[in-house]
Amino acid sequence: MMSASVSQRDALLTEIYNRAKVDRDVIFISADMGAPALDLIRRDLPGQFFNAGISEQNAILVASGLALEKKKVFTFAIASFITINCLEKIRVQMSVMKLPVQIIGVGGGFSYCDSGPTHHGIEDVAVMRAFPGIEILNISSAENARVAANFCFEHPNTPRYIRLDRESFNHVPGEGEMNFYTGFRVLHQGGTEKLLLITGNLVEKAPAIAKANPTMTIVEVGRLDRVHEFFRNEIAKYSQVICLEEHFINGGLGTLIVETVMDHNLPCRVQRMGLNPVNGYSYKYGGRDVLRKDFGLNLDHLLGEKVTS
């Protein structure tokens, strides 16, 4: 198991580097980003590395051209820039043309909490979910990033958005490693009344939530583009489902689960816990907890603490 000191970014890039050393068809395109593991690719595999500069749209277009030539292409930039700044290119190249470009976006949620709303990745899942055929992998730890990299190489012919956090978090043990095909894994098995679905950086809170709520079952969700039949059957066992995410409640995990419950007539009630978009974006500073509470996401009651204003 990887140490929490290893970032999700470096864990993912190291796996890509190891594959690229033995497979010259693996190509990496950075939009003017740096990282220790990225330096290995740049230094040791110069023919397989390209820096597109501060031009994320061009990175997508170059990656798409290489994918047409059967290359296994990864693009890398800040999450809000490589998605929202490139929506028309993603729509045409990856969704309409089905080119298997792998987008790596670092900075999901409030990863760049002190950089302002331009850098906050809090609507990226919603816009990427709108495009048919694009998988969305949401990563919670370096260990999950390693598994995600292997999943991409095992299933190379699908366009994907791999959403990383900037911070390093401890890997939360559960019933095996994340299965990115079914898209979920059980972190804590409680009763059959309440189910907490949790994704991304908030997975680190799962042990504390389980301690405060031992009868609540907690499941990590690693796929945000669809709900697999196995996962749907798991949800159907519970009378109440709570969805917890650091993303606008519109279009994220909670919306995905509500759509699933409605479309399949599942016998459960859904509560969405995420960021309330009613007041727009926030320019507050002071870290993730300040921003979460500014958007109405207060975890105190889940953690067994007195709710604060």
N, C-alpha and C positions, 0 to 999 in steps of 0.2 A: 504494500500500500504506500502511496506517495505521501511525503511530508506536506503539512499545510504551508510550509515555507515556499514550496513550488507553486507558482501561479498556474491558473488554468491555461493561460496563454502559452507559457513555456512548456507545460506538459503536452498540450496539443501540437505545438510546433516541433517538439522533439520527436514525437511519433511520425510526423510528416517528414522530417529530416531523415530519420532512419529508413523510411520507405523510399525516399527520393534517392538515397545513396545507391540503391540496387535497382531502381526503376527510373530510367531517364525520361519517361513520359510524365513524371510528376513535375508540375511547374507551380511556382509560387510567385504571386504578384502582390507587392505591398504598396499601399497608397501613402508613402512617406512615413511609415511607422518603423519603430525600432524595438528590439527585444533581444535579450541574451541568446535565446534559441534561434532567433531569426538571423543573428550574426553568423551562426554556423552554416546556415543555408547559403547566405551571401558569400561567405569566405570559401567554403568547400565545394559548392555547386553553382558557380557563377553562370553557367549556361542554362540553369534551371530557375534562376531568380531574376525578377524584373521589378524595378521601382517605378511606379507610374507617377510618382510625385503627388502633389496635393490635387488630385484629379480622380476622384472615386468613380465617376461615370466612365472615364476612359479605362480605368482598371477593369470594369465589368465588360466593356466592349472588347478589350484585348483578350481577356479571359475567354470570352465567348468565341472569338476567332480561333483560339488555340483548342478549345473544346471541340470545335468543328473538325479539327485535325486529329481527333481522338486522344488529345492530351488530358491528363488528370489535373485539373487546374483549381488552385485555391487562391482566393483574394482575401486581403487582410486590411482592416482599417477600424476606426472608431465606429461603434454600432450605429449610432444615429446618422453618421455620414454615409456609410457604405450601404445603408438601406434607404432612408428617406430621401437622400440627395440623388438616388439612382433609380427611383421607382419606375420611370418609363423604360429604362434600359433593362431592368429586372423583368418587367412585365413582358417585353417583347422577346428578349434573348432567352430567359430562363423558363418563363411560363408558356408563352405562345410557341416558341421554337423548341422548348424542352431541352435546352443545352445544359449538361450536367456540371455547371459551375458551382463550386463550393465557396460560399461567402462566410468568412469568419469576421464577426463583429465583436470587438471587445468594448465593454462599457454598458452592459444591460442594466436597466433600472437607474439607480443613483450612484453608479460606480464613480462617475466624475461629479461627485456631489457639490464641489466648490467651483465648478466651471460654468454654472448657469444652465438654463433650459436648452440652449443649443446643443449641449453635450449629454443631456439626460436621455436615456433610452427607455422611454415610458409609453411609447405608442408604436414602437417598431414591430412588435408581435402582431398587433391589430392590422397594420398595413400589409405585412408579409402574409398573414393568413388569408387575405383577400385574393391572392394569386393561386389559381389551381396548380397542383402538381409540385409545389415546393415544400420540402420537409423543413420543419423548424425544430432543431435540437437545442434545448435550454440546459446549460451546464451549471452544476452546483459545486464542483470540486475538481482538483487536478486529476484525481482518479477517474472521475466521470469524463473528463476531457480526453484522457488516454483511451477510454473505451469508445468514445465518440469518434476519435480519429480512426480507430480500427474498423468501426462500423462503416465509415465513409469509404474506406478502401475495399471492404467486403461487398459493398453495394455502390459501385462507382457511377452508375448510369442515371442518377437522380439529382436534380438541382436541389441545393440545401442552403439553409441559413443556420449557422452554428453560433449561438449566442453565449458569449463568455462574460464573466464578471472581471472587473479590474482587480478586485481584492482577492486575497488568498484565504480560503476557508478550510477548516478541518473536514475531512470526508466523514459523512455520517454513515455508520454501518447499518445494513438492513438485511433483507432476505436476498442475498446475492448482489451482484453488481447490476447497474442499470441496463435494462434491455431496451435499446432504442428502436427495436422493431415493434414491440407491444407498447412501449412508451411509458412504463411505470415500474416501480418497485415498492414493496412494503417496507416501511421503516420501523413501525411499531404496530403490533397487533393488539387491539383492544376489543371492545364489544362490537355489536352489530347495529348500534343506534347511530353514533356519530362517526363520520369519516372526514378527516381533514386532508385535503389535497394541497400540496405545497410544491413550489417550483423555484428554481434559480437560487439566488443568494439567501432567500429565507429558509432554505433547507437546513442551514446551520442552527436554526432555532428549534428544530424538531426534538432533540433530546430534552430540552427544557420544557417544551410544550407537553411532551409525553409524561414527564415527571409530574407536571401540574394536573394533567388530565389522563390518568392511567387507563381509563375505559374508552378513550377515543383512539380509533385506528388512524394512523398517519401514513400517507402514501406520497412518495415523491413522483412528480410528473415530469418526464424528460422530453416528451414530444408535445408540441403545441399546435400542430397543424391538423391533427385528427385524433379521434378516440378509437383505438383498436377494439375489436369485439371482446377480447379477453378483459380489457380494462373496463369496458362497458358492463360486462357481467359482474365485475368486482363492485362497481358503483351501485348496481341494482340491489346489492345486499343490505344497503343502509337506508335509514329513514331520513337522515339529515346529512347533507354534504356541504362542507365549508371549503371554499376555494381561496387560498392565500397567495398573493403575488405582489411584487413591487412593480406594478404596471397599471396604467389606467384600467378601470373596471370595464370600459368599453372595448370589446374586441380581444381581450386576453384570455387567460385560463378560465376565469369565471364564465365568460361568454361562451367559450367552447363547451363547457360542461352543461350550461343551461340549454344550449342548442341540442346537445346529445340527449338530455333528459326529455326535452319536448319532442324531438324527432322519433324517439324510441319508446315514449310513454313509460319512462322509468318511474317507479313508485317512491320518489324521494323529493325532499324539499332542498333547494340550493340557496346558500348564502354566499355572496361575493364579498371578499375582503381584499380590497386593493386601493388604488389611488382614485379619489373622486375628482373628476375633471370639471366640476361645476364652476370653479373659480379660475380656470385656465392654468397657466404655468406659474411656477414659483421662482422668485429671485432670492429666497432666503438662504442663508448660509449657516453652517454649524454642524454639518454631517448628515448622515443618512437618517438617523432617528428624528432629527428636527424636520427634515423634509417629509418623511413618512407621516408624521403627526400633522404637518401643515396641510397634507392632502387627505387627512381623516383616517389614516391607517394607524391604529393604536393596538399594539399587541399585548398590552398589560393584562387584560382579562384572560387571554390564552396562556400567559406565563404565570397565572395565579397571583398576580400583583394587583394592588389597588389601582383602579383606572384613574389616570390623571387627565387633566384638561389640556 
